[in-house]
Amino acid sequence: MNLVFVGFKHRHTGTIYKEAMSNPDITVLGGWEDTAEGRAMADGLGLEFNYPTFEDVLNDERVDAICLGGYYGERGAEAIAALKAGKHVYADKPVCTSLAEIDEIERLSSEKNLKVGCYFSMRFSNGIRNIREMIADGTLGEIGTINITGQHPLQYGTRPMWYFEDGKHGGTINDIAIHAVDLVRFITGYGLKDVTAARTWNHFATAVPSFRDCGQFMAELENGAGFTADVSYAAPASCGFSLETYWRMTFWGTKGVAEYKLNGGSSTEIDSDGTALLQVALDGSNGFAPVKKTSYPVTPLGEFLREINGDGDVLINTADVIRTSREVLTIQAAADARNA
């Protein structure tokens, strides 16, 4: 697969670039980036920004796929243009910032039989895998309530400043909660049924009152379970991404509870009568409980290529990306309507 990077304005794009360079089945033809800030983000990686314009990328018949890494607010239009030009689309999250855009992306990808991928890297965690398997085999019973926290540090002055410019970010829920929404359906099998309540507001980014840096919501899943989340930019700068509340996910079922903590945590199972506490290491190697070993692919980008090649079941596919994007944008729209 011949891949070109379109935009390089977020550090995640550098990780994707490294994944691409390490995959012998992917050739990086170069990139396009229209700002000095974005080009600086790629310093030291060796990526050549050799396309003068985005149109040059679209007109290059050698290009099989593009990777979107620009402002969140420009990605939807770029994805639509790429699909119209016959290119597969891969993106750092989020793919786009409006429901109208994801609808058009879905229509074009289906019409032209093109694939859409997204950097949902957390699906590949062993801890996530363990909880998914506990739920699938009935160990936790029927899931009734889920709580997720994903507070990030604001990093104002260090984080790219385009985040705080009108029209470029697209909303804190769409930015951060996209991982939570994706993982809830991936782990439980249940998607979004209804948005009970959603809110975004400004509290920590006092220098930019228009930036709604806090985000919370309550939703109902397809099985009737409740799903609450806080994805605010509320973590103290001194703590960075090290707090336990940075991606802490708790799943409560009729037979027990399981929890995933990205920072040094573990999955935990407790019988419904409160006995038999069970610790399961994130890598599944702990002897307290047998955990099925599933050979998951190494990288999200590798799965995107496997889907393009028609290599059978994949861990994440175009339908997953479209559905996750639509669900999180539905929640973001509910919060935006409150602020209108």
C-alpha positions, 0 to 999 in steps of 0.5 A, spaced: 500 500 500 502 506 498 500 511 503 501 519 504 500 523 510 495 529 509 496 534 515 501 533 521 498 537 526 498 532 532 503 527 535 499 521 534 500 522 527 508 521 528 506 514 532 502 512 526 508 514 521 512 509 525 507 504 524 507 505 517 515 505 516 515 499 520 510 495 516 514 492 510 507 492 506 506 499 506 510 504 502 510 512 505 510 516 498 511 522 502 506 528 505 503 534 505 502 539 510 501 547 509 504 550 516 510 550 519 507 548 526 505 542 523 512 540 519 515 542 526 511 536 529 514 531 524 522 533 525 526 528 526 522 522 523 524 523 516 518 524 513 518 528 506 513 533 505 514 533 498 507 534 495 506 542 494 498 541 495 493 537 497 490 536 490 497 534 488 496 528 493 489 526 490 491 527 483 497 522 484 495 515 481 500 512 485 497 513 492 492 508 494 491 511 501 491 517 505 492 518 513 489 524 516 493 528 521 490 535 520 486 540 524 480 536 526 475 540 523 478 540 516 479 532 516 472 531 514 472 535 508 479 532 506 476 525 507 470 526 503 475 529 497 480 523 498 474 518 497 471 521 491 478 521 488 478 513 489 483 513 495 482 509 502 482 513 508 486 512 515 485 518 520 488 519 527 482 520 531 477 523 530 475 522 523 471 528 522 467 533 526 459 533 524 454 528 523 453 530 516 460 529 514 460 522 517 454 520 513 457 522 506 464 518 508 459 512 509 456 513 503 462 514 499 466 509 502 460 504 500 459 506 493 466 506 491 468 500 496 473 504 499 475 503 506 476 508 512 480 506 518 482 510 525 487 510 530 483 506 535 489 504 539 486 502 545 482 496 542 489 493 542 490 493 549 491 486 553 487 489 559 481 491 554 482 484 551 481 480 558 475 484 560 472 483 553 473 476 554 470 476 561 463 479 558 463 474 552 464 468 556 458 470 561 463 471 567 461 478 569 453 476 567 449 481 564 452 488 564 448 494 567 452 500 568 459 502 566 463 508 568 469 511 564 473 517 566 478 520 561 481 526 564 487 529 560 491 535 562 490 541 558 497 543 557 495 550 554 501 553 551 504 546 550 499 543 546 498 545 539 494 552 539 490 550 534 486 546 539 483 553 542 481 556 535 474 556 533 472 551 528 478 547 528 477 542 534 470 540 534 468 539 541 471 535 547 467 529 547 468 528 540 476 529 541 476 524 547 470 520 548 471 517 541 475 512 545 470 510 550 464 510 546 468 505 541 471 501 547 464 500 550 461 497 544 467 493 542 468 490 549 460 489 551 457 488 544 452 494 545 452 500 542 448 507 543 441 507 544 440 514 547 443 520 550 440 521 556 444 528 558 450 531 555 454 537 557 460 541 555 463 547 558 469 552 560 472 551 566 480 550 566 482 554 559 480 561 562 485 564 557 480 561 552 473 562 554 470 560 548 473 553 549 469 548 552 474 544 556 470 540 560 465 534 557 461 529 561 455 525 559 450 520 561 447 515 555 443 508 555 446 502 551 442 497 547 441 493 552 438 498 557 445 499 561 447 506 563 454 509 561 456 515 564 463 518 562 467 524 564 472 526 559 474 533 561 481 537 560 481 537 568 488 533 570 493 538 573 499 539 569 504 537 574 500 530 573 500 529 566 497 523 563 499 519 570 493 519 574 489 513 575 483 517 572 486 517 565 482 512 562 479 508 568 473 504 566 469 500 570 464 495 568 458 492 573 455 486 571 450 481 575 455 476 577 461 481 578 465 487 576 471 488 572 475 494 571 481 497 567 486 502 568 491 504 563 496 506 568 498 500 572 491 497 573 488 491 572 482 487 571 478 485 577 472 480 578 468 480 584 463 474 585 456 477 586 456 475 593 462 479 594 467 474 595 472 471 591 476 477 589 480 475 583 486 479 580 488 479 572 494 482 570 493 486 564 498 482 560 494 476 562 500 473 565 498 473 572 496 466 575 490 468 579 486 467 573 486 463 567 485 468 561 484 466 554 490 468 549 488 471 543 493 473 538 491 480 536 494 484 530 500 488 532 498 495 530 491 499 528 494 501 521 496 494 520 489 492 521 487 497 516 491 494 511 488 487 512 481 490 511 483 493 504 486 486 502 480 482 504 484 478 509 478 475 513 476 478 520 479 484 523 479 487 529 477 494 527 473 495 520 470 501 516 463 499 519 466 500 526 469 506 525 463 509 521 459 507 527 463 509 533 464 516 529 456 517 529 455 515 536 460 520 539 458 525 534 451 524 536 453 525 544 457 531 542 451 534 538 447 533 544 452 537 548 452 543 543 444 543 542 445 545 550 450 550 549 446 553 543 
